[in-house]
């Protein structure tokens, strides 16, 4: 294996020396100069303060990922993209992807502590409040223009779920397309994708984008779970398949923008969780996401006004084959979650202050959870219907005390019918002692309200609800130092300390042996992060990051599950100079060991991925080839407590894919 | 870990080989300055008199653009050498062919625009809502890229017309 490493690196090293660091200066016609200016990326963020500002001025530590980064990195889903971000790590249990940061991503959590926005519209659903961050993310990642990752508590603007981070995904518009685009890929495990997109400016000043995609994969044909050896030798046969269909429409007209999306995705579940029968082909999950988001945004004049209206629907269907005293029983879990929301906010400059005031209403009018046996007999176990209103009022002041000193203070009050009001402030002091140094001190509080699943899921046999739940709360401090070295290099050093109280956890009630959610633990997490990145006009770029964190449960004084101490990432992209418009990207992702639900250590791993991208191979044709897990490293991720089959055997770890490949072609016309 | 270490070493080499001279100004302003030098190439100034020997770009207000522009030497627009001038008072507008109005000038924007329109000067700004308030070209950031809105009515009123290439590249055009 080390031979392969050596060869790969030698090859890359040669390329590094062959290619000059700066682009050759071509004599260009003047429109080309303008078009080049229009393509240059500037680092601004809209999700950190609900208006556009420079990343350096934002009241939080922000990472921006562009469409170009996604293309060059060969990423296949949102989880892979987020896994390339400093301090983030993922867990794929072969049903869903889970994303953690700063050492916090409890096993069994459904990504409820990250808020995900599409074009600023909340995507977390109204029952589990789950952020779909993996292959269940409802937008084809080719349609992402950029991603803003905003670290730290964001409840002061967004309310619940903006607990660890806010991820704002901005989609492309018709103007970027000016025509059509067809894309297709094929790869390991008989995986195929296809996409057709069209768009442009149509008469009447309307900017339109329409897109539809599909993805199909057989998945790994034989998945081995040694712990389940009693059934079929521990092999899940043809239980890893996945398919999805999605569509996106974007309409921009004057001050209005409309985002419409729908996705349906189904995935076979090979791990036999929740006491189900292993290697039973009936076991699968289906997720349907729909979102209609309308934004009216008016800048200039007396103040900036924004009106955001959103409709969000999520449906979940899971089939569980159970062993009911020797009788195979097929059980179905069905959830329908619907909400409509409005968010009105306005910003105005008054002297040195930029004031923002806003209010948000979210009417969760359909929170339906059902559980029933389908066969051999229909038997209703749970039929829960609820609705609830969330109201939030927020205020933020960005005070430019001096030319190089900004104080940003914000607070939001959220009102919930069953536990009342919670107030969450955030304050940031941003000091730029020199033009290329930014020091930022932030303190923020955030909350996560108990969701409908935690409150009302009561199947009368194994799980019961709890109406006495309080919101869990995080208080977080962060000090960061950004240093720009020249035009091309930026380094970041940051330290953080967070304390979580009233953590919502599932536990067994000793009185009746039923599973129930309770506000239990206090958690403390602290750590440091370092990153240096460089980007040059020739297309050469590199990024190196290292995070060390220590998260522990203060009640038990033990390390948390699924919480690696060390995360290190390195990625660089090299233009293949002799061939022009061709780029090679190599990425190494390292995460140290993590504990699983039973406290066992699951070894860490270092994974290398490589992508070669050829732009304009023929007119309008981009082709890329990727190899994932290039060194074919065998590794597993920790299993949660739900990974227990009908024979009460439990999984320790869930094995991940070895070396796989993908070839992708995109044609613009 | 070996893989990781080699990646680190490689990264350092990449950085070293790529080190170029340092500048302290954010990219955003360098891009905007470049726009100021490139956009006039696609604008027809009907009042540009033949006997004017230089092409003057004026900057009013507090913005890093002024200092970046002052470093641009040897540029030519409309076959005339470019002169950069920082102005403070509306009475100084007379010599300008282009005026960049910084966001700090919002309080006297209408006065500036009225004077500039009367003199046939191309008005450009990066303040929010500039076009809606009667300005001609608004530099703005959309999805992380600097682009521009055009106000054709305002330009035509000052005997200025935008070239078709410019209209085609614009983010939005107000007629």
Interface residues (C-beta under 8 A of the other chain):
Chain A: X2 X5 X9 X12 X13 X16 X17 X21 X22 X30 X31 X33 X34 X35 X37 X38 X39 X40 X41 X42 X43 X44 X52 X54 X56 X64 X66 X145 X146 X170 X173 X175 X205 X299 X300 X301 X304 X349 X434 X435 X436 X484 X485 X486 X487 X488 X489 X532 X534 X536 X540 X542 X544 X568 X570 X572 X574 X586 X588 X590 X606 X608 X631
Chain B: X1 X2 X3 X4 X6 X7 X8 X10 X11 X13 X14 X15 X17 X18 X19 X20 X21 X22 X23 X24 X25 X26 X27 X28 X31 X34 X35 X38 X39 X41 X42 X106 X127 X128 X129 X130 X132 X133 X141 X143 X144 X145 X146 X147 X165 X166 X169 X171 X172
